[in-house]
Amino acid sequence: MSTLQWQKSTFSGGGVNGECIEAAASGSGHHIHLRESERPDTVLTLSPASLSALLAYARNQRTPRLQTP
């Protein structure tokens, strides 16, 4: 995954140890990759629909139904 263009969240605020969430999209846009800057070898890979569901859950909102392919 070294070819991915990682971007740091502007919402991170530069914590005490500089930890933050980084995101990268695959070239096709079919997957979104997330990692913590302190653990760059651990990557969570999601589809856009799965990321949307994760964010809705994190916001404590009703989780949208995922469409199956």
Backbone as CSV, one residue per row, in Angstrom:
resi,resn,N_x,N_y,N_z,CA_x,CA_y,CA_z,C_x,C_y,C_z
1,MET,0.803,-1.202,0.000,0.000,0.000,0.000,0.845,1.265,0.000
2,SER,2.108,1.099,-0.292,2.988,2.260,-0.284,2.683,3.226,-1.428
3,THR,1.942,2.791,-2.440,1.622,3.667,-3.563,0.411,4.555,-3.281
4,LEU,-0.255,4.336,-2.180,-1.414,5.166,-1.831,-0.971,6.561,-1.412
5,GLN,-1.786,7.547,-1.724,-1.523,8.926,-1.312,-2.277,9.195,-0.014
6,TRP,-1.595,9.085,1.108,-2.217,9.249,2.418,-2.415,10.723,2.729
7,GLN,-3.568,11.040,3.310,-3.880,12.405,3.742,-4.242,12.382,5.211
8,LYS,-3.692,13.331,5.956,-4.019,13.445,7.378,-5.322,14.202,7.544
9,SER,-6.076,13.805,8.532,-7.328,14.482,8.833,-7.045,15.889,9.337
10,THR,-7.778,16.869,8.829,-7.634,18.239,9.321,-8.285,18.382,10.685
11,PHE,-9.005,17.358,11.103,-9.704,17.380,12.386,-8.856,16.812,13.510
12,SER,-7.655,16.319,13.198,-6.825,15.650,14.189,-6.327,16.587,15.275
13,GLY,-5.966,17.788,14.924,-5.536,18.756,15.921,-4.142,18.537,16.457
14,GLY,-3.374,17.592,15.925,-1.987,17.405,16.365,-1.877,17.097,17.830
15,GLY,-2.376,15.933,18.243,-2.338,15.536,19.643,-0.936,15.561,20.231
16,VAL,-0.833,15.177,21.477,0.423,15.233,22.212,1.540,14.515,21.459
17,ASN,1.263,13.347,20.922,2.277,12.570,20.211,2.132,12.679,18.701
18,GLY,1.323,13.603,18.226,1.141,13.782,16.795,0.266,12.731,16.142
19,GLU,-0.461,11.941,16.958,-1.275,10.888,16.382,-2.478,11.481,15.644
20,CYS,-2.827,10.838,14.569,-3.984,11.277,13.802,-4.440,10.154,12.887
21,ILE,-5.602,10.329,12.325,-6.137,9.383,11.359,-5.736,9.842,9.967
22,GLU,-5.294,8.902,9.153,-4.938,9.185,7.771,-5.844,8.364,6.866
23,ALA,-6.169,8.900,5.701,-7.043,8.222,4.755,-6.433,8.249,3.364
24,ALA,-6.748,7.230,2.585,-6.327,7.164,1.183,-7.386,6.412,0.401
25,ALA,-7.613,6.837,-0.826,-8.555,6.152,-1.709,-7.773,5.340,-2.725
26,SER,-8.314,4.184,-3.079,-7.678,3.395,-4.138,-7.847,4.130,-5.452
27,GLY,-7.015,3.823,-6.405,-7.075,4.488,-7.705,-8.429,4.355,-8.369
28,SER,-9.107,3.240,-8.141,-10.417,3.015,-8.749,-11.532,3.688,-7.958
29,GLY,-11.257,4.064,-6.716,-12.273,4.670,-5.864,-13.211,3.662,-5.239
30,HIS,-12.940,2.366,-5.422,-13.807,1.318,-4.880,-13.503,1.004,-3.423
31,HIS,-12.368,1.487,-2.928,-11.986,1.226,-1.539,-11.375,2.477,-0.918
32,ILE,-11.609,2.609,0.374,-11.030,3.695,1.160,-10.231,3.037,2.278
33,HIS,-9.027,3.501,2.485,-8.118,2.926,3.471,-7.923,3.932,4.608
34,LEU,-7.980,3.434,5.831,-7.780,4.268,7.021,-6.666,3.669,7.859
35,ARG,-5.888,4.537,8.485,-4.850,4.074,9.407,-4.576,5.166,10.430
36,GLU,-3.970,4.763,11.539,-3.505,5.724,12.529,-2.039,6.005,12.217
37,SER,-1.632,7.256,12.305,-0.270,7.630,11.926,0.785,6.902,12.750
38,GLU,0.468,6.543,13.993,1.439,5.837,14.830,1.543,4.356,14.492
39,ARG,0.566,3.829,13.744,0.576,2.414,13.361,0.323,2.292,11.859
40,PRO,1.225,2.792,11.036,0.974,2.846,9.589,0.863,1.484,8.916
41,ASP,1.312,0.417,9.569,1.213,-0.905,8.957,-0.146,-1.564,9.178
42,THR,-0.966,-0.983,10.047,-2.307,-1.506,10.302,-3.290,-0.644,9.540
43,VAL,-3.926,-1.229,8.532,-4.805,-0.476,7.638,-6.189,-1.109,7.629
44,LEU,-7.210,-0.283,7.761,-8.600,-0.704,7.640,-9.062,-0.321,6.237
45,THR,-9.519,-1.301,5.448,-9.959,-1.057,4.083,-11.470,-1.262,4.003
46,LEU,-12.157,-0.239,3.510,-13.620,-0.252,3.455,-14.119,0.163,2.081
47,SER,-15.317,-0.288,1.750,-15.995,0.251,0.570,-16.580,1.601,0.979
48,PRO,-16.895,2.466,0.030,-17.529,3.738,0.396,-18.817,3.543,1.202
49,ALA,-19.613,2.532,0.853,-20.860,2.274,1.592,-20.573,1.841,3.027
50,SER,-19.547,1.004,3.213,-19.184,0.574,4.564,-18.652,1.725,5.399
51,LEU,-17.861,2.603,4.782,-17.365,3.770,5.500,-18.524,4.673,5.912
52,SER,-19.483,4.846,5.035,-20.655,5.651,5.353,-21.411,5.065,6.545
53,ALA,-21.569,3.748,6.562,-22.251,3.081,7.675,-21.461,3.230,8.968
54,LEU,-20.140,3.096,8.890,-19.283,3.258,10.067,-19.396,4.668,10.639
55,LEU,-19.360,5.670,9.770,-19.464,7.059,10.228,-20.835,7.348,10.819
56,ALA,-21.884,6.797,10.220,-23.232,6.978,10.768,-23.326,6.351,12.150
57,TYR,-22.744,5.178,12.311,-22.739,4.519,13.618,-21.957,5.347,14.631
58,ALA,-20.794,5.856,14.221,-19.968,6.657,15.119,-20.675,7.938,15.543
59,ARG,-21.501,8.469,14.672,-22.252,9.683,15.005,-23.495,9.373,15.838
60,ASN,-23.690,8.078,16.135,-24.827,7.625,16.924,-26.151,7.921,16.219
61,GLN,-26.127,7.788,14.913,-27.332,7.934,14.125,-27.797,6.555,13.691
62,ARG,-28.950,6.530,13.072,-29.458,5.282,12.528,-28.517,4.795,11.430
63,THR,-28.080,3.549,11.516,-27.164,2.986,10.545,-27.908,2.703,9.241
64,PRO,-27.415,3.243,8.104,-28.068,2.979,6.825,-27.907,1.534,6.410
65,ARG,-28.848,1.019,5.678,-28.763,-0.352,5.173,-27.769,-0.394,4.021
66,LEU,-26.894,-1.360,4.067,-25.925,-1.542,2.997,-26.565,-2.339,1.876
67,GLN,-26.284,-1.953,0.665,-26.761,-2.695,-0.483,-25.767,-3.800,-0.792
68,THR,-26.265,-4.990,-1.029,-25.381,-6.090,-1.392,-25.237,-6.135,-2.906
69,PRO,-24.035,-6.450,-3.354,-23.798,-6.482,-4.813,-24.569,-7.574,-5.516
